[in-house]
């Protein structure tokens, strides 16, 4: 099923992200985690794509298993910064063969060694390419606080508009911890004529190490209320996990109450976290 059709129903949706293993010896544990999350029957599940396409085969395999074994709609990530046009078409062929209809098209992070391919510069170019080569539902990323490489937020929204004009059907936000940031962002993108569904990306922070990675990678704003939780419970893993799940759940309830129906959880391959959030929302979804 195409995700644009799921979103068009106008009902709250809950989806989860999983990421494939970096090496073959980790495949079984990742597949098990993905299977446990799939058993929760979310609206859909996204499967990430490793830098340089190194795990592209795992992405297709896990997305296919989610669909065939559990009947859950998969969303396969596809990045282009380190991919040739030949590689992209190879993956598109694999997705067609497995009857996977949904792709999250991303530029991807610049590799640490700075090595990139020349065929694509921006996600909008990848979106256009996908649009011309199959009947896919295409998603893209958006950045309520602005992409770290954008000169300003206005330029970032213009890049989003280019993705929509290239053919993307919906967008998913980078994680955020203050819902007002998203509400302000939605006002700005709608003002610019961007009308595709915006899915809110939520990260349940269950340990302090995640905070350090988040800040180093994206400079995401951490509100004082969230910092207080980390200060109080950061040294107690069980308490931090419970508090992080509770904070994310409160975010989601507020979003749905304010008309943001699409919720996507960056679940970090943790079935128990996914299950606890879903259970807390059982009467809301």
N, C-alpha and C positions, 0 to 999 in steps of 0.2 A: 504494500500500500504506500502511496506517496504521502510524504509528511505534510505537504501543502493541503491535502484533503483532510488529514487528521486535524490540522489547525483551523481549517475552514468551518468546522462544526461549532466553533466559538465556545467550547467547553474547556475547563482546566485540564492541562496535560502535565504529566510528570515523566521525565525521561532521565536516563543515566548514561554517563560516559565510562567506557572502559578503554584500556590501552593494551596493545599486544606486547608480547615479550621481546626483549632486545636480542635474546639468544634462544636457540632451540631447546636447551635444557630447562628453560622456564615455561615452556609452552603449556604443559599440562596444568600447572598451578594457575596460570592466567585463564585458561579455558574453563577450569573449574569455577573460578570466581565469576567469570562472565555468565556461566550457566546458572549459578545461584542467583545472580541479579536478574537474569532473564525469567527465572521462575516467578519473580514478583509481578510479571506481566505489565511492565511499564508501557507507556504510550509508544515509545520507540527507544532504541539504544544506539549511541554513536560509538564507533570504534576508531581510535586515532591511527595516525600514519607516521611511522618513524622518520626522523631526519634523514634526508637523502633517499627516502623510499626503502631503507634497509629492511623494514618489516612489512613491506607492502603485501607480500603473500600471506602473512599472518593476519593482516587486516581483513583481507578478502575471506580467508578461512573462518575467522571468528564471526564475521558478519553473516556469512552463509550459515554457520551452525546455529546462530541465534534465530535466524529465520526458519530454517528447515526443521530444527528439533523442538523449538519452543513457540513458533508462530509469532515472534516479536519482530516488528519492523526494524530493520537495521539502517543506520546512517553511516556510510563508510567515508572516512576522511581521505582527502587527496591533496597533497602539497606539491608545489611546482618549483620552488626556488632551486632545488638540487635535482630536478628531473628534466630529462630531455622530452621533446614532443613524442618521440618514439616510446619512451617509458610510460608517459601518460596514456597513450593510445593502447598500450599493452594492458595497463590496469583497467581501462574502460572496457576492454574486451573481456577481461576476467569477470568484471562486475555484471556485464550483460549475460555472460554464460551462467552465472549463479543467480540471475534474475533479481539482482539488487538494484533498486530503483532510485535510491537516495544517496547523494554525495554532498559532503561538506567540503567546499573548495577553498583552499587556503594557500597563501603564498608560502607560509612556513618560516621558521626562524633561520636566520643566516647561520651556517655552521661555524663552529669555533675557528676552523682553519680558513674561513672566508671563501671557500671554494663554492662557486655557484655555477649553474648552467645558464646559457644565453637565450634559451627559447622563450622563457617567460620572465617578465619583470614583476608583474602585479597579479594579485588574485583575480582581478577583473578580466585579465587575458585568459586565465585558466577557465573561468566561468564561461566566457564566450566560446572557448574551444569545446567544452563539454556540451554546451547547448547545441552546437552544430553537429555533434556526433552521438546522438542517442536521445531517447525520451526519458531523461532523468529529471527528478526533482532536485534542485540545487540549493543548498544553503551556503551561507557565508558567515564570517565573524564580524562583530562590531565591537567598538571600544567606548563605553560610556565616559571613561576618563581620558580618552584620546590614546591613540597608539603611541608607544614610546618613540617611534621614529618620525611621527608627524610633526610638522612645524608648529601647528596649533590645532585646536579642536574644530575650527571651521574647515580647515583643509582635510581633516580626518573625515568629517561628515561628507565632504565632496567626494572623497574616495569611496565612501559607502554608496553614494548615489551612483557612481560609475559601476559598482558591482551589481546594483539593482538593474541598471540600464543594460548591462551585459547579459542579464537573464536569471539572476538569483531569485528564488521564490520566498525565502525567509532568512532571517539572520539570528545568530545566537551571540549573546554578549560575553565578553570576558568577565571573570568573577568580579564582584563588588561586594562591599560590606555595609554600605549605607544606601538604603533604598531611594533616598532623595536624589542621589546621583543619577539613578536610572530614570526617575520621573522627570527630572530636568532634561535629560538626554532625549527621552521620548518626545517631549515638547519640541525640542530643536529639530529632530529629524522629521517629524510630521510637518513642521513649518516649512521644511525644504522640499516637501512633496514626496517623501519616502513613506510609502503606505504598506509595505510588506510586513507580515507578522514579525515581532521582535520577541525572541525567547530569552528569558532571564537566566543567565548562568550563575549558579550558586555553588560555592565551595564550602562544605562542612569542614572546618579546621579542627582536627582531632589531636594534633601535637604541635609543639613549638617549632619543630624543624620545618613544617609547612609554611609557617609565617615567614621564616627567613628566606625560603625559596620564593615566596610570593613577592616579597619586597625587593629582592634582588632582580627578579625577572621583569616585573611590570610597574613597580612603584605604586601599587594599589593603595589608596587611602584607607587607613585603619581608624575608624571613629573611636572616641575616648571610651565609649561603653564596651567596645570590643577589646580594646587594650586592657581595660580593667579585668576582663575575664581571663586574659592571658597572664596578667600579673598575678592574679589570685590563684589560678589553677594550673599554670604552666608546668610546675614541678611535680604535679600529681597526674600521671598519664590517664588514669581512669576518670578522674574528675574533669580533666581537660576535654576528653572525648565526649563525655556527657554534656558538658557546657557548650562545646562546639556544635554538636548536633542540635541542641536546644536553640542556639542562636540562629543557625541556618533555618530551622523550622519556623521560628518567629518571623524571619525575613520572608519566607515563602507565604505564610498566612497573610502578612501585610500586603504583599504583592498581589495575591489573588483577590483580596478584599478591595484593592484599588484597580481592578480590571486587567491586571497582567496575568493572562491565563497560561502562558507557556513557561514552564519551569524545567530547567535542565540542571541536573546535579553532577558536578565533577566528583564522582564517587571514589576515585583513586583505587579501583578494583577491590573495594571493601564491601562485600555483600551485607555484613551486619549493619554498617552505616546506612546503606540504601534501604534496608528493611525497616530500621528504626524510624527513619524519616517518613517513609511511606505509611507506616503504621500510625504515626502521629497525625497524618493528614487524612486518615481513612474516612472521616465524615465530611471532609471538605472537597475532596476530589470527586 
